[in-house]
Amino acid sequence: MARRTFTIIGTAGLLALASTLAGCASKSAAGPLSEAAGSAVNNHPEWSQYTFTIGDNGGDGSQALAAITGVFDNAPYKVKFARFTYGPPLVQAAASGDIDLGSVGDVPPITGAAQEYGFKIVAVQRSLTPSQSQENILVPKGSSIQTLADLKGKKIAVPQGSSAHGLVLNALKSVGLTPKDVQLVFLAPAAGATAFATGKVDAWAIWNPQSAIAVENGARILAKGLPPIDQTSSYYVASDASLNNPTKRAALTDLLERLAQEFAWAVKHPDKYAQAISQEDGISLSDAKAALAADESRVTAVEPSDITAEQQLSDSFRQAGQITKQVDISSIVDGILPAGYDSSKDDVS
């Protein structure tokens, strides 16, 4: 499931670490958000001791957007990005202190907590289009599978411990099936894409942009990742080491608010957003635009409803035997944003 990481260059899911973004302003024209949080520079000189590493889960555009917007150009700390292909390794990297902040789907915090990793959920990234699914269960063009019940006895590719794993679990449960009624084939996203394209599995549970690309190539959506069988939110996690240091915690809050600002700006500039996703994922601009409708989001504080939703999902995982320990979600929540914070209300243009 999750894997041990490294210093900065990782294994089994971490692809690469980007170059430090601090000082970019001197190398390129100032971005539209380069002065967005300028007061922090003068008010907190003590933050200059920190270098924060942001976990980039699957190429969400955050690194490219940071360069486009200049949101970290005047930050009083240094910023780096580390690329992961999916959530479980990112959560372990947060727990070990190899990254300071990262966004994952709804399941990785549960599986990480079940293994007693030291991290906390600090904020929520919510879809601005909750009627659009960010992940789906797909079947190939021409498949005889028409309903979820038809998955009985079939092979389903899914990244283990990912949000798509939760989608499969709840989708099966909705029609009276359990993981024992199907063959779950745990594959990382790239391997799952190959298995699906070559007919080695009957279905594939995956998120955008892979889902959107597969649909454009003829795949059919069997089940959308929408309530009541899935959440449309993801969760920011941070290391206990960063959160337990009051000075570093305050700087981390500033970091998260800047990160939220770049996504708020991206929503208002979809062409640039698509460009960022295309660049990070190595996909065509048209494929990036196809995925964009469901990817636009806002960042908020953690709410009681989020804890309830995560607890219900965790209990489902425990009952299905997918984790071996009961998890108390409230024990892994430590919000760092002010109550009522909503990045979609940020004054960005």
C-alpha positions in Angstrom: 0.0 0.0 0.0 2.0 3.0 1.2 5.7 2.7 0.7 8.8 4.0 2.5 10.3 7.0 0.9 13.7 8.5 0.9 15.2 11.9 1.4 13.7 13.6 -1.5 14.0 11.3 -4.5 11.5 8.6 -3.8 10.3 5.1 -4.9 7.1 3.4 -6.1 5.0 6.4 -6.9 7.3 9.4 -6.5 8.5 10.4 -9.9 10.7 13.5 -9.5 11.4 16.5 -7.3 11.1 19.9 -9.0 13.6 22.7 -8.6 13.3 25.2 -5.8 10.8 27.9 -6.7 12.2 30.5 -4.4 13.9 33.3 -6.3 12.0 32.6 -9.5 10.9 36.2 -9.6 14.5 37.2 -10.6 14.5 34.7 -13.5 11.1 35.5 -15.1 8.5 38.2 -15.2 6.4 38.6 -12.0 3.3 36.5 -12.0 -0.2 37.9 -11.3 -0.1 36.7 -7.7 3.5 37.6 -6.9 2.4 40.4 -4.6 -0.7 38.6 -3.2 0.8 37.9 0.3 3.7 40.4 0.3 3.2 41.5 3.9 4.3 38.0 5.1 7.8 38.7 4.0 8.3 41.7 6.3 6.2 40.4 9.2 7.8 37.0 9.5 11.5 37.1 8.9 11.9 34.0 11.1 10.2 31.9 8.4 13.3 32.3 6.2 14.8 29.3 7.9 12.2 26.9 6.3 12.2 25.0 3.1 8.8 23.4 2.5 8.2 20.5 0.2 4.7 20.2 -1.3 3.5 16.8 -2.4 2.1 17.0 -5.9 -0.4 14.1 -6.2 -0.6 12.9 -9.8 0.2 16.2 -11.6 -2.6 18.5 -10.4 -1.0 21.5 -12.0 0.1 23.1 -8.7 3.8 23.2 -9.7 3.2 24.8 -13.1 0.6 27.1 -11.6 3.1 28.3 -9.0 5.5 29.3 -11.8 2.7 31.0 -13.9 1.1 32.9 -11.0 4.3 33.7 -9.0 2.4 33.0 -5.8 5.6 31.9 -4.0 7.9 34.4 -5.6 8.0 36.7 -2.5 7.4 34.0 0.1 9.8 34.3 3.1 10.5 30.6 2.9 11.7 28.3 0.1 9.3 25.9 -1.7 9.9 22.7 -3.6 7.5 20.2 -5.2 7.7 16.4 -5.1 5.7 14.4 -7.6 3.7 11.3 -6.6 1.5 9.1 -8.9 -1.1 8.5 -6.2 -2.0 9.1 -2.5 -0.7 6.3 -0.2 3.1 7.0 -0.8 2.4 10.7 -0.4 0.8 10.2 3.0 3.7 8.1 4.2 6.1 10.8 3.0 4.1 13.4 5.0 4.3 11.1 8.1 8.1 10.7 7.7 8.6 14.4 7.2 9.9 14.0 3.7 7.2 16.4 2.5 5.4 19.1 4.6 2.0 19.3 2.8 0.1 17.4 0.1 -3.4 16.7 -1.2 -4.8 13.2 -1.5 -8.2 11.6 -2.0 -10.5 10.3 0.7 -8.9 6.9 1.3 -5.1 7.4 1.8 -5.6 9.2 5.1 -7.6 6.2 6.3 -5.1 3.6 5.2 -2.3 5.7 6.6 -4.0 6.1 9.9 -4.6 2.4 10.1 -0.9 1.9 9.8 -0.3 4.5 12.6 1.6 7.0 10.4 2.2 10.4 12.0 0.3 13.0 10.0 -2.9 15.1 10.2 -5.6 16.2 7.9 -5.4 20.0 7.9 -7.8 21.3 5.2 -10.2 20.2 2.4 -10.1 20.7 -1.3 -13.7 20.7 -2.5 -15.0 20.4 -6.1 -16.6 23.5 -7.5 -18.6 21.2 -9.7 -19.8 18.4 -7.4 -22.1 17.0 -10.1 -19.0 16.2 -12.2 -17.1 13.1 -11.2 -13.3 13.3 -10.8 -13.0 9.5 -10.8 -15.0 6.7 -12.3 -15.3 2.9 -12.8 -14.7 2.3 -16.5 -15.3 -0.6 -18.8 -13.9 -1.0 -22.3 -15.9 -0.1 -25.4 -18.2 -3.0 -26.3 -18.1 -4.6 -22.9 -21.0 -6.8 -21.9 -20.9 -5.3 -18.4 -23.9 -3.0 -18.1 -24.5 -2.7 -14.3 -22.4 -2.8 -11.2 -24.0 -6.2 -10.4 -22.4 -7.5 -13.6 -18.9 -7.0 -12.0 -19.4 -10.2 -10.0 -16.4 -12.5 -10.8 -14.7 -9.8 -12.9 -11.2 -8.3 -12.7 -11.1 -4.7 -11.6 -7.9 -2.7 -11.8 -7.5 -0.1 -9.0 -4.6 1.6 -7.2 -4.5 0.0 -3.7 -5.4 2.4 -0.9 -6.4 5.2 -3.2 -9.7 7.1 -3.5 -10.6 4.9 -6.4 -10.3 1.9 -4.1 -13.0 3.5 -1.9 -15.2 4.1 -4.9 -15.0 0.4 -5.9 -15.7 -0.7 -2.3 -18.8 1.5 -2.0 -20.0 0.7 -5.5 -19.9 -3.0 -4.9 -21.6 -2.5 -1.5 -24.4 -0.6 -3.2 -25.4 -3.7 -5.1 -24.8 -6.2 -2.3 -21.3 -7.3 -3.4 -18.1 -7.5 -1.5 -14.4 -7.5 -2.5 -14.6 -11.3 -2.3 -17.2 -11.3 -5.1 -14.7 -9.8 -7.6 -11.0 -10.0 -8.4 -9.4 -6.7 -7.3 -6.2 -6.3 -9.3 -4.1 -3.7 -7.4 -2.1 -1.7 -10.0 -0.6 1.8 -10.0 -2.2 4.2 -12.5 0.2 3.6 -15.4 0.1 -0.2 -15.0 -3.7 0.0 -14.7 -3.9 1.9 -18.0 -1.9 -0.8 -19.8 -4.0 -3.6 -18.3 -7.2 -1.9 -19.2 -6.1 -1.1 -22.8 -4.9 -4.6 -23.4 -8.0 -6.4 -22.1 -6.2 -8.0 -19.1 -8.9 -6.6 -16.7 -12.6 -6.1 -17.2 -12.9 -2.8 -15.5 -10.7 0.0 -14.2 -11.3 2.5 -11.3 -9.3 5.6 -11.9 -9.4 9.4 -11.7 -8.7 12.3 -14.1 -7.0 12.9 -16.3 -6.6 9.1 -17.0 -10.4 8.6 -16.8 -11.2 11.4 -19.1 -8.6 10.2 -21.6 -9.9 6.7 -21.5 -13.4 7.9 -22.2 -12.3 10.0 -25.1 -10.7 6.8 -26.5 -13.9 4.9 -26.3 -14.2 3.6 -22.7 -17.6 3.7 -21.0 -18.3 5.0 -17.5 -20.0 2.2 -15.5 -20.2 4.2 -12.3 -19.4 7.8 -11.6 -17.5 8.8 -8.5 -20.3 10.8 -7.0 -22.3 10.6 -3.7 -23.6 8.4 -2.2 -20.9 6.0 -3.4 -18.0 8.5 -3.5 -16.8 11.9 -2.2 -15.9 14.7 -4.5 -13.5 16.2 -2.0 -9.8 15.6 -1.3 -7.8 16.3 1.8 -4.6 18.2 2.6 -2.3 16.3 4.9 0.7 17.6 6.8 3.5 16.2 8.9 3.2 16.1 12.6 6.7 17.6 12.8 5.6 20.7 11.0 2.3 21.1 12.9 3.9 20.6 16.3 6.3 23.6 15.9 4.2 26.8 16.4 6.4 29.0 14.2 6.6 26.4 11.4 2.8 25.8 11.7 2.1 29.5 11.1 4.4 29.5 8.1 2.7 26.3 6.8 -0.7 28.0 7.1 0.6 30.8 4.9 1.9 28.2 2.4 -1.5 26.5 2.2 -3.3 29.8 1.7 -0.9 30.7 -1.2 -1.4 27.3 -2.7 -5.2 27.8 -2.4 -4.9 31.2 -4.2 -3.2 29.7 -7.2 -6.1 27.3 -7.7 -8.6 30.1 -7.2 -6.7 32.0 -9.9 -6.7 28.9 -12.1 -10.5 28.6 -12.0 -10.8 32.1 -13.4 -8.2 31.3 -16.1 -9.1 27.8 -17.4 -6.9 28.0 -20.5 -3.8 28.6 -18.3 -5.1 25.9 -15.9 -5.4 23.4 -18.8 -1.9 24.4 -19.9 -0.5 23.7 -16.4 -2.1 20.2 -16.3 -0.9 19.4 -19.8 2.6 20.4 -18.9 2.7 18.4 -15.6 1.0 15.3 -16.9 2.6 15.2 -20.3 -0.8 15.0 -22.0 -2.3 16.9 -24.9 -4.0 20.2 -24.2 -7.3 18.8 -25.4 -7.1 15.9 -22.9 -6.3 18.4 -20.2 -9.3 20.5 -21.0 -11.5 17.4 -21.0 -10.5 16.7 -17.4 -10.7 20.3 -16.3 -14.5 20.4 -15.8 -14.4 18.1 -12.8 -11.0 19.3 -11.4 -11.9 22.9 -10.5 -11.9 23.3 -6.7 -11.8 25.5 -3.7 -9.9 25.0 -0.4 -11.7 25.3 2.9 -11.3 24.4 6.6 -12.2 20.9 7.7 -15.9 20.7 8.7 -17.8 18.2 10.9 -19.5 16.8 7.8 -16.0 15.9 6.4 -15.1 14.0 9.5 -18.4 12.1 9.4 -17.9 11.2 5.7 -14.4 10.0 6.3 -15.5 8.0 9.4 -18.2 6.2 7.4 -15.7 5.3 4.7 -13.2 4.1 7.2 -15.8 1.9 8.9 -16.7 0.5 5.5 -13.0 -0.4 4.8 -12.8 -2.0 8.2 -15.9 -4.1 7.7 -14.8 -5.2 4.3 -11.4 -6.3 5.7 -9.5 -3.8 3.6 -7.8 -2.4 6.8 -7.1 -4.4 10.0 -7.5 -1.6 12.5 -10.4 0.7 13.5 -9.6 4.3 12.7 -10.9 7.3 14.7 -10.9 10.1 12.0 -11.3 12.9 14.5 -7.9 11.9 16.0 -6.1 12.6 12.7 -7.7 16.0 12.1 -5.8 19.2 13.0 -7.2 22.1 10.9 -4.8 25.0 10.3 -7.2 27.3 8.3 -9.5 29.8 10.0 -13.1 28.8 10.4 -15.1 29.8 7.4 -12.0 30.1 5.1 -13.0 29.6 1.4 -10.4 30.1 -1.3 -13.2 30.7 -3.9 -13.8 34.0 -2.1 -10.2 35.2 -2.4 -9.7 38.4 -4.3 -7.7 37.1 -7.3 -8.0 38.1 -10.9 
